[in-house]
Amino acid sequence: MIAVAPPPARVQVVAHEFSFVLSRQTIKAGWATIELRNAGEDAHDLRMRRVGGTRVYAWPVTQAGAVVDETYKLLPGRYVLYCSVANHRALGMQAALTVRR
């Protein structure tokens, strides 16, 4: 029998002024598709970094109403998600995602 890899975990991150709402806060380690959906009026992007890690995962600046998917292989840990446009992060546009074993 041939082993079939499971599909990637999916997380939707909905951007508003000035917050992120995640469809789930915890996923399993491995391949994950993170969807940035801009439901706000301003342009937003998404940056994600594992606490203690150095790699920053990046989604492009996304205009109001647009959707961008990116798929990455994630290690276990806690990830900080934030918008790097202007002062959006300082205004509260950040969230956390836990990736478990």
Residue pairs with C-beta under 8 A, 6 or more apart in sequence:
5 31
6 30
8 30
8 31
8 32
8 33
8 71
9 27
9 28
9 30
9 31
9 32
9 33
10 23
10 32
10 33
10 34
10 35
11 22
11 23
11 24
11 27
11 32
11 33
11 34
11 35
11 97
12 22
12 23
12 35
12 37
13 20
13 21
13 22
13 23
13 34
13 35
13 36
13 37
13 46
13 81
13 95
14 20
14 21
14 22
14 23
14 37
14 39
15 36
15 37
15 38
15 39
15 40
15 44
15 46
15 62
15 83
15 93
16 39
16 40
17 40
17 41
17 42
18 83
18 88
18 91
18 92
18 93
19 92
19 93
19 95
20 46
20 81
20 82
20 83
20 93
20 94
20 95
21 95
22 81
22 95
22 97
25 96
25 97
25 98
26 97
26 98
26 99
26 100
27 74
27 97
27 98
27 99
27 100
28 99
28 100
28 101
29 74
29 75
29 76
29 99
29 100
29 101
30 73
30 74
31 71
31 72
31 73
31 74
32 71
32 72
32 73
32 74
32 99
33 69
33 70
33 71
34 46
34 48
34 57
34 59
34 69
34 70
34 71
34 72
35 67
35 68
35 69
36 44
36 45
36 46
36 59
36 62
36 67
36 68
36 69
36 70
37 67
38 44
38 62
38 63
38 64
38 65
38 66
38 67
39 64
39 65
40 64
41 64
42 64
42 85
42 88
43 61
43 62
43 63
43 64
43 85
44 61
44 62
44 83
44 85
44 88
44 93
45 58
45 59
45 60
45 61
45 62
45 83
45 84
45 85
46 58
46 59
46 62
46 68
46 81
46 82
46 83
47 56
47 57
47 58
47 59
47 81
47 82
47 83
47 84
48 56
48 57
48 58
48 79
48 80
48 81
48 82
48 97
49 55
49 56
49 57
49 79
49 80
50 74
50 75
50 77
50 78
50 79
50 99
51 77
51 78
51 79
51 80
52 77
53 75
53 77
57 70
57 72
59 68
59 70
60 68
61 85
62 68
74 99
75 99
76 99
76 100
76 101
77 98
77 99
78 96
78 97
78 98
78 99
79 96
79 97
79 98
79 99
80 94
80 95
80 96
81 94
81 95
81 96
81 97
82 88
82 89
82 93
82 94
82 95
83 89
83 93
83 94
